[in-house]
Amino acid sequence: MSKPLADRLRPEKIEDMVGQTHLLGEGKPLRNIILSGQVPNMIFYGPSGTGKTTLARIIANATNKKLHKLNGTNASIADIRDVVAELDTLAAPNGILLYLDEIQYFNKKQQQSLLEYIENGAITLIASTTENPYFYVYSAVLSRSTVFEFKAVSGKEIIPAVERGFEFLINESGIKADLEDGVTEHIAMSSGGDVRKALNFTELAYLSAEMKKNKKFVTLESVEALTQRNSFRYDRAGDEHYDVISAYQKSMRGSDTDAALHYLARLLEAGDLPSAVRRLMVCACEDVGLAYPQIIPIVKSACDIALAVGLPEAQIPLADAVIMVCTAPKSNSGVSAIEAAAADVQKGNFGRIPRQLQNKHFDGEDNQNKGQFYKYPHAFPDHYVEQQYLPDELKDAHYYEPGDNKFEQAAKDYWDKIKRGR
């Protein structure tokens, strides 16, 4: 079985790579490092299909080092020992460049086994990860490496790679092809910034194209069928998951209806209904809150409906609720108040509950002032009576500050009038 097109067409020079111009453009830091011939230990962080493996191969060739590639999902310490065994031998006269793909799957002990060799320069390590290295890479390895972030490649940047892919396939097979207008652009835009995925689509489009008079005809309709539901990245366990739900909630908090609906659509397109529901309910309570408290049961009802009907119909009540949250007045007074109260409790700032608030207890003979002395507010005018509710140690503590919205200000005015009259 032949290698995938992405491997057969892998660039051999920096100039042939697409994307990553922030790292590899003229005068950019990573390009200058490679051209210097003195390559440090590096960690390539970014989504798949953005050129991390390709660049590691180019660096190995540029520095005349022996390239060893290991994958964190199946490599072991024994594999590392095998690499080390080649040091100072004719097999690797100029040293070894170890490309460790998916380093996040190496445990701490496995990562530590590399330290001696990357520190003394015997091995140059280039590790790649799709997850945040500051969370997944052992700190001692991280401190001896330079992190470079690879970004998803734009559709415009991918178009030349797709064109080269079709040209390569035509030359390889000897069968010409006619591409309908928009084919290359659609493939590039539907790959979610993943060059490897774009080339896979290119190969599928070419292989599945209809033959007429010794020529293949690649239509836009056939390409659309191949690329449907593949236009974005989403991994429920990865950084992308947390980035999308973070952007979703922050867009609602920021009252940007269009952005919030965009991120809701991404969540639902990925089938992640639970995250869409959970963050929506949190946002209703945290970011609208007491400015419009009626929104909380409304959003809860919309979420219940969404979970009951499931996808795709769930998008309807959720869209309604998201728009309501975006357009509602905002107040975070509730969350600020509970965070302030929790901070006191966490610091140990709490005392004995005042006697008048305790559950009824038997008064011992040592109690000189028997009785609970609780004042029942409903027995007083306006259902209010002044008495101490906080422990003595916190009797002057103040946690809640009303927001500057109509609802909370109306409640404040109401209680100010009542309490001033006492």
FIDRENMI-619347 format. One record per residue: residue number from 1; x, y, z of N, C-alpha, C in turn; residue in one letter. Coordinates in steps of 0.2 Angstrom, whole numbers. Example, Ala and Ser with C-alpha at 12.3 -4.5 7.8 and 13.67 -1.06 7.14 Angstrom:
<sites>
1 66 -28 39 62 -22 39 66 -16 39 a;
2 64 -11 35 68 -5 36 64 0 39 s;
</sites>
This chain:
<sites>
1 4 -6 0 0 0 0 4 6 0 m;
2 3 11 -4 7 17 -5 6 22 1 s;
3 11 26 2 10 31 8 5 36 6 k;
4 2 39 11 -3 44 10 1 50 6 p;
5 -3 54 2 -1 59 -2 3 64 2 l;
6 1 65 9 5 70 13 12 68 14 a;
7 13 61 14 20 59 16 24 59 9 d;
8 21 57 4 24 57 -3 26 64 -5 r;
9 22 69 -3 23 76 -5 26 80 0 l;
10 29 77 5 32 81 11 37 86 9 r;
11 37 92 11 42 97 9 49 95 12 p;
12 54 97 8 61 95 10 65 102 11 e;
13 62 107 10 65 114 12 60 118 15 k;
14 62 123 19 58 128 23 54 131 18 i;
15 57 133 12 53 137 7 47 134 4 e;
16 47 127 5 41 123 2 35 122 7 d;
17 37 124 13 31 123 19 26 129 18 m;
18 20 127 20 15 132 20 13 134 27 v;
19 11 140 28 10 142 35 16 143 39 g;
20 14 145 46 19 146 51 24 152 49 q;
21 22 157 45 26 162 43 28 166 49 t;
22 25 166 55 27 170 61 33 166 64 h;
23 35 160 62 41 157 64 46 156 59 l;
24 44 155 52 48 153 47 49 158 42 l;
25 45 164 42 46 169 37 53 172 37 g;
26 55 176 32 62 179 32 63 183 39 e;
27 68 182 42 70 186 48 67 183 54 g;
28 63 178 54 59 176 60 64 171 64 k;
29 62 171 70 67 168 75 68 160 74 p;
30 63 156 72 65 149 71 69 148 65 l;
31 67 152 60 71 151 53 78 153 54 r;
32 79 158 58 86 161 59 90 155 63 n;
33 87 152 68 90 147 72 92 141 67 i;
34 87 139 63 89 133 59 95 135 54 i;
35 95 141 51 100 143 47 107 144 50 l;
36 107 145 57 113 146 60 116 139 61 s;
37 113 133 60 116 127 61 116 125 68 g;
38 115 129 73 115 127 80 108 127 83 q;
39 106 121 83 99 120 85 98 118 92 v;
40 94 121 96 93 120 103 88 114 104 p;
41 87 112 110 81 108 111 75 112 111 n;
42 70 109 107 64 113 106 58 109 107 m;
43 52 112 108 46 109 109 41 113 104 i;
44 38 109 99 34 112 94 27 110 97 f;
45 23 116 98 16 115 101 11 118 96 y;
46 6 114 95 1 116 90 -3 110 88 g;
47 -9 112 84 -13 107 81 -10 102 76 p;
48 -13 97 75 -10 92 70 -10 95 63 s;
49 -6 92 59 -6 94 52 -4 101 50 g;
50 1 104 55 3 111 54 10 111 52 t;
51 14 105 51 21 105 49 26 104 54 g;
52 24 101 60 29 100 66 34 94 64 k;
53 31 89 61 35 83 59 39 85 53 t;
54 36 88 48 40 90 42 46 95 44 t;
55 45 100 48 50 104 50 56 100 54 l;
56 54 96 58 59 92 61 64 88 56 a;
57 61 85 51 65 82 46 69 87 42 r;
58 66 93 41 70 98 37 76 100 42 i;
59 75 100 48 81 102 53 86 97 53 i;
60 84 91 53 89 85 54 93 85 48 a;
61 90 86 42 94 87 36 99 93 35 n;
62 96 98 38 100 104 38 106 104 42 a;
63 106 100 48 111 100 53 115 93 52 t;
64 113 89 47 117 83 46 117 78 52 n;
65 112 79 56 111 74 61 107 68 60 k;
66 108 63 63 104 56 62 97 57 65 k;
67 92 57 61 85 58 64 82 51 67 l;
68 80 51 73 76 46 76 70 49 78 h;
69 64 45 76 58 47 77 54 42 82 k;
70 52 45 88 48 40 92 41 44 93 l;
71 36 40 95 30 42 97 28 41 104 n;
72 26 46 107 25 45 115 19 40 116 g;
73 15 38 111 9 34 113 12 26 113 t;
74 18 25 110 20 18 110 27 17 112 n;
75 31 22 112 38 21 114 39 20 121 a;
76 45 17 123 47 15 130 54 18 131 s;
77 56 17 137 63 19 139 68 15 136 i;
78 66 8 134 70 4 130 72 7 123 a;
79 67 10 120 68 13 114 72 19 114 d;
80 72 23 120 77 28 121 84 26 122 i;
81 85 20 125 91 17 126 94 15 119 r;
82 90 12 115 92 11 108 95 17 104 d;
83 92 22 105 94 28 102 101 31 105 v;
84 101 30 112 107 32 115 113 28 113 v;
85 112 22 112 117 17 110 121 19 104 a;
86 118 23 99 121 25 93 125 31 94 e;
87 125 34 100 130 40 101 137 38 100 l;
88 141 42 97 148 41 96 150 35 92 d;
89 145 34 87 146 28 83 146 31 76 t;
90 148 26 71 148 28 64 141 29 61 l;
91 136 27 65 129 27 63 127 34 64 a;
92 130 38 69 128 45 70 134 49 71 a;
93 138 51 66 144 54 67 143 61 69 p;
94 138 65 67 136 72 69 131 73 74 n;
95 130 67 78 125 68 83 118 65 81 g;
96 114 65 86 107 63 85 102 68 86 i;
97 97 69 82 91 73 83 85 68 84 l;
98 83 68 90 77 64 92 71 68 91 l;
99 66 66 87 60 69 86 55 65 90 y;
100 52 67 96 48 64 100 41 67 99 l;
101 37 63 95 30 65 94 25 64 99 d;
102 20 68 101 16 67 106 19 66 113 e;
103 23 70 115 27 69 121 23 69 127 i;
104 17 72 127 12 72 132 10 65 135 q;
105 11 60 131 10 53 133 16 50 136 y;
106 21 53 136 27 51 140 26 52 148 f;
107 27 48 152 26 49 159 32 53 162 n;
108 32 55 168 38 59 171 44 55 171 k;
109 44 48 172 50 44 172 53 44 165 k;
110 49 43 160 51 42 153 54 49 151 q;
111 51 55 153 54 61 151 60 62 155 q;
112 61 60 161 67 61 165 73 57 162 q;
113 71 52 159 77 48 156 80 51 150 s;
114 78 57 148 81 61 142 85 66 145 l;
115 84 68 151 88 74 154 95 74 153 l;
116 99 69 155 106 69 154 108 70 147 e;
117 105 67 142 108 68 136 106 74 132 y;
118 100 77 134 98 84 131 102 89 134 i;
119 104 88 141 108 93 144 115 94 142 e;
120 118 88 140 125 88 138 126 89 131 n;
121 120 89 127 120 91 120 121 84 116 g;
122 122 78 119 123 72 115 117 71 111 a;
123 111 73 113 105 72 109 102 79 108 i;
124 100 81 102 95 87 102 88 84 101 t;
125 84 87 106 77 85 106 73 90 103 l;
126 68 87 99 63 91 96 57 87 98 i;
127 53 89 103 47 86 105 41 90 102 a;
128 36 86 100 30 90 98 24 87 102 s;
129 19 92 103 13 90 107 7 95 104 t;
130 1 92 104 -5 95 103 -8 99 109 t;
131 -5 97 115 -8 100 121 -3 105 124 e;
132 -5 109 128 -1 114 131 5 111 135 n;
133 11 113 132 17 110 135 18 112 143 p;
134 15 117 145 16 120 151 12 116 156 y;
135 7 112 154 3 107 158 6 100 157 f;
136 9 98 152 10 91 150 17 89 150 y;
137 22 94 149 29 92 149 32 93 156 v;
138 36 88 158 40 89 164 44 95 164 y;
139 44 99 170 47 105 170 54 105 169 s;
140 58 100 171 65 100 170 66 99 162 a;
141 62 96 158 63 95 151 61 102 148 v;
142 56 105 151 53 111 148 58 117 149 l;
143 62 117 155 67 122 156 73 122 152 s;
144 74 116 149 80 115 145 78 115 137 r;
145 72 118 136 69 118 129 66 125 127 s;
146 66 126 121 63 132 119 56 130 115 t;
147 51 133 118 44 132 115 42 136 109 v;
148 40 133 104 38 137 98 30 134 96 f;
149 26 139 96 19 138 95 17 138 87 e;
150 15 132 85 13 131 78 5 133 78 f;
151 3 136 73 -4 138 72 -8 135 66 k;
152 -14 134 67 -18 132 61 -17 136 55 a;
153 -16 132 49 -14 136 43 -21 138 40 v;
154 -20 144 38 -26 147 35 -28 144 28 s;
155 -34 144 26 -37 141 20 -33 144 14 g;
156 -32 151 14 -28 154 9 -21 151 8 k;
157 -18 150 14 -11 147 13 -11 140 11 e;
158 -16 136 12 -16 129 10 -18 128 3 i;
159 -21 133 -1 -22 132 -8 -16 130 -12 i;
160 -10 133 -11 -5 131 -15 -3 123 -14 p;
161 -4 121 -8 -2 114 -6 -7 109 -10 a;
162 -14 111 -10 -19 107 -13 -17 107 -21 v;
163 -15 113 -24 -13 113 -31 -7 109 -32 e;
164 -2 109 -28 4 105 -29 2 97 -28 r;
165 -3 96 -24 -6 89 -23 -9 86 -29 g;
166 -13 90 -32 -16 88 -39 -11 87 -44 f;
167 -6 92 -45 -1 91 -50 3 85 -49 e;
168 5 84 -42 9 78 -41 5 71 -43 f;
169 -1 71 -41 -5 65 -43 -6 64 -50 l;
170 -7 69 -54 -7 69 -61 -1 66 -64 i;
171 5 69 -62 11 67 -64 13 60 -62 n;
172 11 58 -56 12 51 -54 8 46 -57 e;
173 2 47 -59 -2 42 -62 -2 43 -70 s;
174 0 49 -72 -1 50 -80 -7 51 -82 g;
175 -12 52 -78 -19 53 -80 -21 61 -78 i;
176 -23 64 -83 -24 71 -83 -31 72 -79 k;
177 -32 78 -76 -38 80 -73 -40 87 -74 a;
178 -47 87 -75 -50 94 -75 -53 96 -68 d;
179 -52 101 -65 -54 103 -59 -60 109 -60 l;
180 -66 107 -58 -71 112 -58 -69 118 -54 e;
181 -71 124 -56 -70 130 -52 -72 130 -45 d;
182 -67 132 -40 -69 132 -33 -67 125 -30 g;
183 -64 120 -33 -63 114 -30 -57 115 -25 v;
184 -51 118 -28 -45 118 -23 -47 123 -17 t;
185 -51 128 -18 -52 133 -13 -57 129 -8 e;
186 -62 125 -10 -66 122 -5 -62 117 -1 h;
187 -58 113 -4 -54 108 -1 -49 112 5 i;
188 -46 117 3 -42 121 7 -46 124 13 a;
189 -52 127 12 -56 130 17 -59 124 22 m;
190 -60 118 19 -64 113 23 -59 109 27 s;
191 -53 110 27 -48 106 31 -46 108 38 s;
192 -50 114 40 -49 116 47 -42 118 49 g;
193 -38 120 44 -31 123 45 -26 117 46 g;
194 -28 111 43 -24 105 44 -22 103 37 d;
195 -15 104 35 -13 103 28 -13 96 27 v;
196 -12 91 31 -12 84 30 -19 82 28 r;
197 -24 85 32 -31 83 30 -33 86 23 k;
198 -30 92 21 -32 95 15 -29 90 9 a;
199 -23 88 10 -20 83 5 -23 76 5 l;
200 -26 74 11 -30 68 11 -36 69 6 n;
201 -39 75 7 -45 76 3 -44 77 -4 f;
202 -38 80 -5 -35 80 -12 -35 74 -16 t;
203 -32 69 -12 -31 62 -15 -37 59 -16 e;
204 -42 59 -11 -48 56 -12 -52 59 -17 l;
205 -52 65 -18 -55 69 -24 -53 66 -30 a;
206 -46 66 -31 -43 63 -37 -45 56 -39 y;
207 -44 52 -34 -45 44 -35 -53 43 -36 l;
208 -57 47 -33 -64 46 -34 -68 49 -40 s;
209 -64 53 -43 -66 57 -49 -68 53 -55 a;
210 -74 55 -58 -76 51 -64 -71 52 -70 e;
211 -70 46 -73 -66 46 -79 -70 47 -86 m;
212 -68 51 -90 -71 52 -96 -66 54 -101 k;
213 -66 49 -106 -61 50 -112 -54 51 -109 k;
214 -52 46 -105 -45 46 -102 -43 52 -98 n;
215 -48 55 -95 -47 61 -91 -51 61 -85 k;
216 -49 63 -79 -53 63 -73 -56 70 -72 k;
217 -62 70 -70 -66 76 -69 -68 77 -62 f;
218 -65 82 -59 -66 83 -51 -71 89 -51 v;
219 -77 87 -48 -82 92 -48 -83 95 -41 t;
220 -85 101 -40 -86 104 -34 -91 100 -29 l;
221 -96 97 -33 -101 93 -29 -98 87 -26 e;
222 -94 83 -29 -91 77 -26 -86 79 -21 s;
223 -83 85 -21 -78 87 -16 -82 89 -10 v;
224 -88 92 -11 -92 94 -5 -94 88 -1 e;
225 -96 83 -5 -98 77 -2 -92 73 2 a;
226 -86 74 0 -81 71 3 -79 75 10 l;
227 -80 81 10 -77 86 15 -82 88 20 t;
228 -88 85 19 -94 88 24 -92 86 31 q;
229 -94 90 36 -92 89 43 -85 89 45 r;
230 -81 91 41 -74 91 42 -70 98 42 n;
231 -74 103 43 -71 110 42 -69 113 48 s;
232 -69 109 54 -66 112 60 -63 107 64 f;
233 -59 109 69 -56 104 74 -60 104 80 r;
234 -60 99 83 -63 98 90 -61 92 93 y;
235 -58 92 99 -56 87 103 -59 88 110 d;
236 -64 84 112 -67 85 119 -62 84 125 r;
237 -56 81 124 -51 81 129 -45 85 128 a;
238 -45 89 123 -39 93 122 -41 101 122 g;
239 -35 105 121 -35 112 122 -41 115 118 d;
240 -42 112 112 -48 115 107 -54 115 111 e;
241 -56 110 115 -62 110 118 -63 115 123 h;
242 -57 116 127 -58 122 132 -57 129 129 y;
243 -54 129 123 -54 136 120 -61 138 117 d;
244 -64 133 115 -71 134 112 -76 136 117 v;
245 -76 132 123 -81 133 128 -79 140 132 i;
246 -73 141 132 -71 148 135 -73 154 131 s;
247 -72 153 124 -74 158 120 -82 159 120 a;
248 -85 153 120 -93 153 121 -95 157 127 y;
249 -93 156 132 -95 159 138 -93 167 138 q;
250 -87 168 136 -84 175 136 -88 179 131 k;
251 -90 176 126 -94 180 121 -101 182 124 s;
252 -104 177 127 -111 179 131 -110 184 136 m;
253 -104 183 140 -103 188 145 -102 195 142 r;
254 -99 195 136 -97 201 133 -103 204 128 g;
255 -109 201 129 -115 203 125 -114 203 118 s;
256 -110 199 115 -109 198 108 -113 192 105 d;
257 -119 194 103 -123 188 101 -121 184 95 t;
258 -118 187 90 -115 184 84 -110 179 86 d;
259 -105 181 90 -99 177 92 -102 171 96 a;
260 -106 172 101 -109 167 105 -113 162 101 a;
261 -116 164 96 -120 159 92 -115 155 88 l;
262 -109 158 86 -104 155 82 -101 149 86 h;
263 -99 151 92 -96 145 96 -101 140 99 y;
264 -108 142 99 -113 137 101 -113 132 95 l;
265 -113 135 89 -114 131 83 -108 126 82 a;
266 -102 128 84 -96 124 84 -97 118 89 r;
267 -99 120 95 -101 115 100 -106 110 98 l;
268 -111 112 95 -116 107 93 -114 103 87 l;
269 -111 106 82 -108 103 76 -104 97 78 e;
270 -100 98 84 -96 93 87 -100 88 91 a;
271 -106 89 92 -110 85 96 -110 86 103 g;
272 -106 91 105 -105 92 112 -111 96 116 d;
273 -116 93 116 -122 96 119 -121 97 126 l;
274 -118 93 130 -118 94 138 -114 100 139 p;
275 -108 102 135 -104 108 137 -108 114 135 s;
276 -112 114 130 -116 120 128 -121 121 133 a;
277 -124 116 136 -129 117 141 -126 120 147 v;
278 -121 116 149 -118 118 156 -116 125 156 r;
279 -112 127 151 -109 134 151 -115 139 150 r;
280 -120 138 147 -125 142 146 -129 144 153 l;
281 -130 138 157 -133 139 163 -129 143 168 m;
282 -122 141 168 -117 145 172 -117 152 170 v;
283 -117 154 164 -117 161 162 -123 165 164 c;
284 -129 161 164 -135 165 166 -135 167 173 a;
285 -132 162 177 -132 164 184 -126 168 186 c;
286 -120 167 183 -114 171 184 -114 178 181 e;
287 -116 179 175 -115 185 172 -121 189 171 d;
288 -127 186 171 -133 190 171 -136 191 178 v;
289 -137 185 181 -138 185 188 -144 189 191 g;
290 -142 194 195 -147 198 199 -150 204 195 l;
291 -146 205 189 -149 210 185 -155 208 181 a;
292 -156 202 180 -162 199 178 -163 192 180 y;
293 -165 191 186 -165 184 189 -170 180 186 p;
294 -175 182 183 -180 178 180 -177 174 174 q;
295 -171 176 172 -168 172 166 -165 166 168 i;
296 -164 165 175 -161 158 177 -166 152 176 i;
297 -172 153 178 -177 147 176 -179 147 169 p;
298 -178 153 165 -180 152 158 -174 148 155 i;
299 -168 150 156 -162 146 153 -162 139 155 v;
300 -164 138 161 -164 131 164 -170 127 160 k;
301 -175 130 159 -181 127 155 -178 125 148 s;
302 -175 130 144 -173 129 138 -168 124 137 a;
303 -163 123 142 -158 118 142 -162 111 143 c;
304 -167 111 148 -170 105 149 -174 102 142 d;
305 -176 107 138 -180 105 132 -174 103 127 i;
306 -168 106 127 -163 104 122 -161 97 124 a;
307 -160 95 130 -158 89 132 -163 83 131 l;
308 -170 86 131 -175 81 130 -176 79 123 a;
309 -175 84 118 -176 83 111 -170 81 108 v;
310 -164 82 111 -158 80 107 -156 84 101 g;
311 -151 83 98 -148 86 92 -152 83 86 l;
312 -153 86 81 -151 93 80 -156 99 82 p;
313 -162 96 84 -167 101 86 -165 105 93 e;
314 -161 102 97 -158 106 103 -156 113 101 a;
315 -153 114 95 -150 120 93 -156 126 94 q;
316 -162 124 93 -167 130 93 -168 133 100 i;
317 -170 129 105 -170 132 112 -164 135 114 p;
318 -158 132 113 -152 134 115 -150 141 112 l;
319 -152 142 105 -150 148 102 -155 153 105 a;
320 -161 152 107 -165 157 110 -162 159 116 d;
321 -160 154 120 -157 156 127 -151 160 127 a;
322 -147 158 122 -140 161 121 -141 169 119 v;
323 -146 170 115 -148 177 113 -151 181 119 i;
324 -155 177 123 -157 181 129 -152 183 134 m;
325 -147 178 135 -141 179 139 -137 185 137 v;
326 -136 185 130 -132 190 127 -135 197 128 c;
327 -142 197 127 -145 204 126 -148 206 133 t;
328 -147 202 138 -149 204 145 -144 209 148 a;
329 -147 213 153 -142 217 157 -138 212 161 p;
330 -132 214 163 -127 210 166 -125 212 173 k;
331 -124 207 178 -122 209 184 -118 203 187 s;
332 -112 204 190 -109 198 193 -109 199 201 n;
333 -114 203 203 -114 205 210 -114 198 215 s;
334 -118 193 212 -119 187 216 -113 183 216 g;
335 -110 182 211 -103 178 211 -98 182 215 v;
336 -98 189 215 -93 192 218 -94 192 226 s;
337 -101 192 228 -102 191 235 -101 184 238 a;
338 -102 179 234 -101 172 237 -93 171 237 i;
339 -90 174 232 -82 173 232 -79 176 238 e;
340 -82 182 240 -79 186 246 -81 182 252 a;
341 -87 179 253 -89 176 259 -85 169 259 a;
342 -84 166 253 -80 160 253 -72 161 255 a;
343 -70 167 253 -63 169 255 -62 169 263 a;
344 -67 172 266 -67 172 274 -67 165 277 d;
345 -71 161 274 -72 154 277 -65 151 276 v;
346 -62 151 270 -56 148 268 -50 150 272 q;
347 -51 156 274 -45 159 279 -46 158 286 k;
348 -52 154 288 -53 153 295 -57 158 298 g;
349 -59 163 295 -63 169 298 -70 167 299 n;
350 -71 163 304 -78 162 306 -78 160 313 f;
351 -84 161 316 -85 160 323 -91 156 325 g;
352 -93 157 332 -98 153 334 -105 156 331 r;
353 -110 153 329 -116 155 327 -120 159 332 i;
354 -122 165 331 -125 168 337 -131 164 340 p;
355 -132 165 346 -137 161 350 -144 161 347 r;
356 -146 167 345 -152 168 343 -154 164 336 q;
357 -148 162 332 -149 159 326 -148 151 327 l;
358 -146 149 332 -145 142 333 -151 138 333 q;
359 -151 132 332 -156 127 333 -158 127 340 n;
360 -164 126 343 -165 126 350 -161 121 354 k;
361 -157 123 359 -153 119 363 -156 119 370 h;
362 -154 114 374 -155 114 381 -150 119 385 f;
363 -153 123 389 -148 128 392 -146 124 399 d;
364 -139 124 399 -136 121 405 -137 126 411 g;
365 -135 123 417 -135 127 423 -130 133 423 e;
366 -125 132 419 -120 137 419 -121 143 414 d;
367 -127 142 411 -129 148 407 -133 153 411 n;
368 -130 159 412 -133 164 416 -139 168 412 q;
369 -139 167 406 -144 170 402 -148 166 397 n;
370 -153 162 400 -156 157 397 -161 159 392 k;
371 -162 155 386 -166 157 381 -163 158 374 g;
372 -167 158 369 -164 159 362 -164 166 360 q;
373 -169 170 362 -170 177 360 -170 178 353 f;
374 -172 173 349 -173 175 341 -179 179 340 y;
375 -178 184 336 -184 188 334 -187 186 327 k;
376 -193 184 327 -196 182 321 -198 188 316 y;
377 -194 189 311 -196 195 306 -203 196 304 p;
378 -206 190 303 -213 191 301 -218 194 306 h;
379 -216 194 312 -220 196 318 -219 204 318 a;
380 -215 207 314 -214 214 314 -216 218 308 f;
381 -217 224 308 -219 228 302 -214 227 297 p;
382 -217 227 291 -213 226 285 -209 219 285 d;
383 -210 215 289 -207 208 290 -200 209 291 h;
384 -198 214 295 -191 215 296 -190 217 303 y;
385 -184 215 306 -182 217 313 -175 217 313 v;
386 -171 222 316 -164 222 316 -162 217 322 e;
387 -157 213 320 -154 208 325 -147 206 321 q;
388 -143 203 325 -136 201 323 -137 194 320 q;
389 -135 193 314 -135 187 310 -128 184 310 y;
390 -123 188 309 -116 185 308 -113 184 314 l;
391 -108 179 315 -104 178 321 -101 184 323 p;
392 -99 185 330 -96 191 333 -90 193 329 d;
393 -86 188 327 -80 190 324 -81 193 317 e;
394 -86 192 314 -88 195 307 -94 199 307 l;
395 -96 202 313 -102 205 313 -103 212 308 k;
396 -97 214 306 -97 220 302 -94 218 295 d;
397 -94 212 293 -92 210 287 -97 212 281 a;
398 -95 214 275 -99 216 270 -97 212 263 h;
399 -101 208 261 -100 204 255 -103 207 248 y;
400 -110 208 249 -114 210 243 -114 217 242 y;
401 -113 219 236 -113 226 234 -118 226 228 e;
402 -124 229 228 -129 229 223 -126 231 216 p;
403 -128 228 211 -125 230 204 -129 237 202 g;
404 -127 240 197 -130 246 195 -135 245 189 d;
405 -140 240 191 -145 239 186 -152 240 190 n;
406 -157 240 186 -164 242 189 -166 238 194 k;
407 -165 231 193 -168 226 198 -165 227 205 f;
408 -158 227 205 -154 227 211 -155 234 214 e;
409 -155 239 210 -156 246 213 -163 247 216 q;
410 -168 244 213 -174 244 216 -175 240 223 a;
411 -172 234 223 -172 231 229 -168 235 235 a;
412 -162 238 233 -158 242 237 -162 248 240 k;
413 -166 251 236 -170 257 238 -175 255 243 d;
414 -178 249 241 -184 246 245 -181 245 253 y;
415 -175 241 253 -173 240 260 -170 246 263 w;
416 -167 250 259 -164 256 263 -170 260 266 d;
417 -176 261 263 -181 264 266 -184 261 272 k;
418 -184 254 272 -186 250 278 -182 251 284 i;
419 -175 250 282 -170 250 287 -169 257 290 k;
420 -170 262 286 -169 269 289 -174 270 294 r;
421 -180 267 293 -186 269 297 -185 265 304 g;
422 -180 261 305 -180 257 312 -175 261 317 r;
</sites>
